[in-house]
Amino acid sequence: MINYDYITEYIRATIKPSTGLLAELEQYAAENHVPIIQPEVAALMKVLGSLHRPGKILEVGTAIGYSAILFSGFLKPGGIIDTIERNEQMIEMARKNIKAAGLQNSINVIAGDALEVLSCLDKQYDMIFLDAAKGQYNEFLEQSKRMLVPGGLLISDNVLYKGMVATDTLVVRRKKTIVTRMRSFLKNLCIDESFETSLIPIGDGVALSFRK
């Protein structure tokens, strides 16, 4: 957590609890240490998505399919979600969960390395969600700019990385490269004239960018 514990606990206490499959996936993720978006980030995504009503969403980092299923709740009717994952076990679980949700016709899991897949994609998206290898966000940014439509949203998760991005006093040696690369990503994103960007200190840090 990057916030005071009491603030995070209070915010989470105000969020309506998930039900059905999403609740089951949250429990599975907690018990098996699978990283999914944190509750306060999920709540933010619901609000943003409901306002934006994207018809085409690209997600980089599928895991067990939790966020893609969540996003389907605000996807425009007839819309599509493309989500990229390289871990074979996660791909299998995600596809199983997506099928259980009855969303196999609107959520497409693309197997492969994110950078390789992104470089091959030739589509336009209304919303792009970055939640994969943190050290590659700069490369993800270049591909996202190519595919995100004007008026689209780029949402980048985990950008404060346990607070280490904001202060050297928290940086552990083995994470120094990731922190350096994330700082570079945020600098590039925030000075990019094609975006309006706001950094939000919830979850593990979220960058919200509007494509001009």
C-alpha positions in Angstrom: 0.0 0.0 0.0 1.2 3.5 -0.8 -1.4 5.3 1.5 -1.7 5.3 5.2 -3.3 2.0 6.2 -6.3 3.7 7.9 -7.1 5.7 4.8 -7.0 2.6 2.6 -9.1 0.7 5.0 -11.6 3.4 5.2 -11.9 3.8 1.4 -12.3 0.0 1.0 -15.0 0.0 3.6 -17.1 2.4 1.5 -16.9 0.2 -1.6 -19.8 -2.0 -2.5 -18.6 -5.7 -2.2 -18.4 -7.7 -5.3 -20.8 -10.6 -5.9 -20.9 -13.7 -8.0 -17.9 -14.6 -10.1 -16.0 -11.4 -9.4 -16.2 -12.1 -5.7 -15.0 -15.7 -6.3 -12.0 -14.4 -8.3 -11.1 -11.9 -5.6 -11.1 -14.7 -3.0 -9.0 -16.9 -5.3 -6.5 -14.1 -6.0 -6.1 -13.4 -2.3 -5.6 -17.0 -1.4 -3.2 -17.7 -4.2 -1.3 -14.4 -4.3 -2.4 -13.6 -7.8 -2.1 -9.9 -8.5 -5.3 -8.2 -9.6 -6.4 -4.6 -9.5 -7.0 -3.4 -6.0 -10.6 -2.6 -4.8 -10.2 1.2 -4.9 -8.7 1.0 -8.4 -11.6 -1.3 -9.5 -14.1 1.3 -8.2 -12.3 4.1 -10.1 -12.4 2.0 -13.3 -16.1 1.4 -12.9 -16.8 5.2 -12.7 -14.4 6.1 -15.5 -15.7 3.3 -17.7 -19.4 4.2 -17.1 -18.6 7.8 -18.1 -16.5 6.9 -21.1 -18.5 3.9 -22.4 -15.7 2.4 -24.5 -16.6 0.2 -27.4 -13.0 -1.2 -27.8 -10.7 -1.9 -24.9 -7.1 -3.1 -24.9 -5.7 -4.6 -21.7 -2.0 -5.4 -21.3 -1.8 -8.1 -18.6 -4.7 -10.5 -18.2 -3.8 -12.7 -15.2 -6.9 -14.6 -14.3 -9.2 -12.4 -16.3 -10.6 -10.4 -13.3 -10.2 -6.9 -14.7 -11.4 -7.8 -18.2 -14.6 -9.3 -16.7 -14.9 -6.2 -14.6 -14.5 -4.0 -17.7 -17.2 -5.9 -19.5 -19.7 -4.3 -17.1 -19.2 -0.9 -18.8 -18.4 -2.0 -22.3 -20.6 -0.6 -25.0 -23.1 -3.2 -26.3 -21.4 -5.1 -29.1 -18.0 -4.0 -27.9 -14.8 -6.0 -27.6 -12.0 -6.4 -25.1 -8.6 -7.6 -26.3 -6.4 -8.7 -23.4 -2.8 -9.8 -23.6 -1.1 -12.5 -21.4 2.1 -14.5 -21.8 1.8 -16.9 -18.8 0.2 -20.1 -20.1 -1.3 -21.1 -16.8 -2.9 -17.6 -16.4 -4.2 -17.8 -20.0 -5.9 -21.1 -19.3 -7.5 -19.8 -16.1 -8.6 -16.5 -17.7 -10.3 -18.3 -20.6 -12.0 -20.6 -18.2 -13.2 -17.7 -16.1 -14.3 -15.7 -19.1 -16.3 -18.6 -20.4 -17.9 -19.1 -16.9 -19.0 -15.4 -17.1 -20.5 -16.0 -20.6 -18.2 -13.4 -22.1 -16.2 -15.5 -24.6 -17.7 -13.5 -27.5 -16.7 -10.1 -26.1 -13.3 -10.8 -24.4 -10.5 -12.1 -26.5 -7.4 -13.4 -24.7 -4.3 -13.0 -26.9 -1.4 -15.3 -25.9 2.1 -13.9 -26.2 4.7 -11.4 -25.0 3.1 -8.0 -24.7 5.7 -6.1 -26.7 5.6 -8.6 -29.5 1.8 -8.7 -29.6 1.5 -4.9 -29.4 3.9 -4.3 -32.3 1.7 -6.6 -34.4 -1.7 -5.2 -33.5 -3.2 -2.8 -36.0 -6.4 -1.7 -34.3 -7.8 1.4 -32.7 -9.1 1.4 -29.1 -11.2 3.7 -26.9 -9.4 2.7 -23.7 -6.1 1.0 -23.0 -5.2 -0.4 -19.6 -1.6 -1.1 -18.8 -1.0 -3.7 -16.0 1.9 -5.9 -17.1 5.7 -5.7 -16.8 6.5 -2.4 -15.0 9.9 -2.1 -16.6 8.4 -2.0 -20.1 5.8 0.8 -19.6 7.8 3.2 -21.8 7.6 0.8 -24.7 3.9 0.1 -24.0 3.4 3.9 -24.2 4.7 4.2 -27.7 2.4 1.4 -28.9 -0.5 2.8 -27.0 -0.2 6.2 -28.6 -0.4 4.5 -32.0 -3.6 2.7 -31.2 -5.5 5.0 -28.8 -8.1 7.2 -30.5 -8.4 10.9 -29.8 -10.6 11.2 -26.8 -9.5 7.8 -25.6 -8.3 6.9 -22.1 -4.9 5.4 -21.2 -4.9 4.0 -17.7 -1.6 2.8 -16.2 -1.7 0.8 -13.0 1.0 0.4 -10.3 2.9 3.5 -11.4 4.1 4.4 -7.9 5.3 0.9 -7.3 5.0 0.5 -3.5 5.9 4.2 -3.1 9.5 3.6 -4.4 8.9 5.7 -7.5 8.2 8.8 -5.3 11.2 8.5 -3.0 14.7 7.0 -3.0 14.4 6.1 0.7 12.0 3.2 -0.1 13.9 1.8 -3.1 15.3 -1.7 -2.6 18.4 -2.6 -4.6 16.8 -5.3 -6.7 14.0 -3.0 -7.8 16.2 -0.1 -8.8 16.0 -0.7 -12.5 12.2 -1.0 -12.5 11.9 2.2 -10.4 14.2 4.1 -12.8 12.3 2.9 -15.8 8.9 3.8 -14.2 10.1 7.3 -13.3 11.2 7.7 -17.0 7.8 6.5 -18.1 5.9 8.9 -15.9 8.1 11.8 -17.0 7.6 11.0 -20.6 3.8 10.5 -20.1 3.3 13.7 -18.2 5.2 16.0 -20.6 3.7 14.4 -23.7 1.6 17.1 -25.4 -0.8 14.5 -26.9 -2.0 13.6 -23.4 -3.5 15.3 -20.3 -2.4 13.2 -17.4 -3.1 13.0 -13.7 -1.4 10.8 -11.2 -3.7 9.4 -8.5 -2.3 7.9 -5.3 -4.7 5.0 -4.8 -3.9 1.3 -5.0 -0.3 1.2 -6.0 -0.6 4.4 -8.0 -2.7 5.1 -11.1 -1.8 7.3 -14.1 -5.0 8.6 -15.9 -4.3 10.0 -19.3 -6.7 11.6 -21.8 -5.7 11.4 -25.5 -6.2 14.8 -27.1 
